[in-house]
């Protein structure tokens, strides 16, 4: 499934200018990470601590992060069935979301997981009233991570 999504993305990105292609990569990556945060927010794993410390550059693809996130869970000895399901769902979410929200996702692109957690908090603040937004659960708060 991952290869199908990747080949689809390559075909879409091939007709773009270099700046549009980078924007496309950033938007897909942002959509993937945002969905992954939501899918794993109620689950706890030491692999989350490794992922929270990850950084990447503006050209890092969603597929590269998929592999890096998966490796963190493998190295931690997690049960891979639910992890793989969540990773696949997050990656599959990136393409349909991207068609509608490419500019939004590209403008929210980060180069770290901490930055993605801040984006997640900001999105929740816009969606929920004060005190009603969900807690991260499996993820630490981004301001805590920055202090470390």
CORWO-V205772 format. One record per pair of residues at least 24 apart in sequence whose C-alpha atoms are under 10 Angstrom apart, sorted by sequence separation. I is the first residue (numbers start at 1). J is the second residue. D is the distance in whole Angstrom. If there is no record, write none. Layout:
i	j	d
I	J	D
I	J	D
This chain:
i	j	d
47	71	9
48	72	8
63	87	10
66	90	9
117	141	7
118	142	6
47	72	5
48	73	8
50	75	10
66	91	8
114	139	10
117	142	6
118	143	8
46	72	9
47	73	5
50	76	9
65	91	10
114	140	9
116	142	9
117	143	9
45	72	10
46	73	8
47	74	8
114	141	9
115	142	8
45	73	8
47	75	8
48	76	10
62	90	9
63	91	8
114	142	5
117	145	10
29	58	9
32	61	10
33	62	8
46	75	10
47	76	6
62	91	7
113	142	9
114	143	8
29	59	9
32	62	6
36	66	9
46	76	7
47	77	9
114	144	10
26	57	9
29	60	8
30	61	9
31	62	9
32	63	9
45	76	8
46	77	10
47	78	8
114	145	7
115	146	10
26	58	6
29	61	6
30	62	8
33	65	8
45	77	10
46	78	9
62	94	8
113	145	10
114	146	8
25	58	8
26	59	7
28	61	7
29	62	4
32	65	9
33	66	9
36	69	10
45	78	8
25	59	6
26	60	8
27	61	9
28	62	6
29	63	8
32	66	8
23	58	9
24	59	10
25	60	7
26	61	7
27	62	9
28	63	9
29	64	9
22	58	7
23	59	9
25	61	6
26	62	8
29	65	8
33	69	10
22	59	6
24	61	9
25	62	7
29	66	9
21	59	9
22	60	9
25	63	10
22	61	9
40	82	10
40	83	8
39	83	9
39	85	10
40	86	7
36	83	10
39	86	6
40	87	9
38	86	10
39	87	9
37	86	10
36	86	7
39	89	8
35	86	9
36	87	7
39	90	8
58	109	8
60	111	9
35	87	9
36	88	9
38	90	9
58	110	8
59	111	9
36	89	8
37	90	9
57	110	8
58	111	6
33	87	9
35	89	8
36	90	5
56	110	8
57	111	5
58	112	10
6	61	9
32	87	9
35	90	5
36	91	8
55	110	9
56	111	5
57	112	8
6	62	9
32	88	10
34	90	8
35	91	8
55	111	6
56	112	6
6	63	7
32	89	9
33	90	7
35	92	10
36	93	9
54	111	9
55	112	4
56	113	9
5	63	9
32	90	5
33	91	8
35	93	7
54	112	6
55	113	6
31	90	8
32	91	5
34	93	10
35	94	8
53	112	8
54	113	6
55	114	8
3	63	9
31	91	8
32	92	8
33	93	10
34	94	9
52	112	8
53	113	7
54	114	8
55	115	9
2	63	8
29	90	10
31	92	10
32	93	7
33	94	9
51	112	9
52	113	5
53	114	7
29	91	9
31	93	7
32	94	5
51	113	7
52	114	6
28	91	8
31	94	5
32	95	9
50	113	10
51	114	9
52	115	10
2	66	9
30	94	8
31	95	8
52	116	9
28	93	9
29	94	7
31	96	10
32	97	9
52	117	9
28	94	5
29	95	10
31	97	7
32	98	10
27	94	8
28	95	7
31	98	7
27	95	9
28	96	10
30	98	9
28	97	8
29	98	10
27	97	9
28	98	6
31	101	9
27	98	7
28	99	10
31	102	9
34	105	9
27	99	10
30	102	10
28	101	10
31	104	10
32	105	10
24	98	8
27	101	8
28	102	8
30	104	10
31	105	6
24	99	10
27	102	6
30	105	6
31	106	9
26	102	9
27	103	7
29	105	8
30	106	7
33	109	10
37	113	9
25	102	10
26	103	10
27	104	8
28	105	7
29	106	9
30	107	9
31	108	9
33	110	10
24	102	7
27	105	4
28	106	8
30	108	7
31	109	9
23	102	8
24	103	9
26	105	7
27	106	4
30	109	5
34	113	10
37	116	8
23	103	8
25	105	10
26	106	5
27	107	8
29	109	8
30	110	7
33	113	8
37	117	8
24	105	9
25	106	8
26	107	9
27	108	8
28	109	9
29	110	9
30	111	10
23	105	9
24	106	7
26	108	9
27	109	6
29	111	10
34	116	7
38	120	9
23	106	6
26	109	6
27	110	10
33	116	7
34	117	8
37	120	8
22	106	9
23	107	8
25	109	9
26	110	8
33	117	9
2	87	10
6	91	9
9	94	10
26	111	9
34	119	8
35	120	10
2	88	7
5	91	8
9	95	8
20	106	10
23	109	9
30	116	8
34	120	7
1	88	8
5	92	7
8	95	9
33	120	10
52	139	8
4	92	10
51	139	9
52	140	8
2	91	8
5	94	9
6	95	10
30	119	10
34	123	10
49	138	9
52	141	10
1	91	9
2	92	8
5	95	8
48	138	7
49	139	8
52	142	9
1	92	9
48	139	7
49	140	8
42	134	10
46	138	9
48	140	9
53	145	8
41	134	9
42	135	9
43	136	9
44	137	7
45	138	7
46	139	10
52	145	8
53	146	9
41	135	8
42	136	7
43	137	7
44	138	4
45	139	9
41	136	5
42	137	5
43	138	5
44	139	8
53	148	10
40	136	9
41	137	5
42	138	5
43	139	8
49	145	9
40	137	9
41	138	5
42	139	8
38	136	8
40	138	7
41	139	6
37	136	8
40	139	8
41	140	10
38	138	10
37	138	9
38	139	10
37	139	8
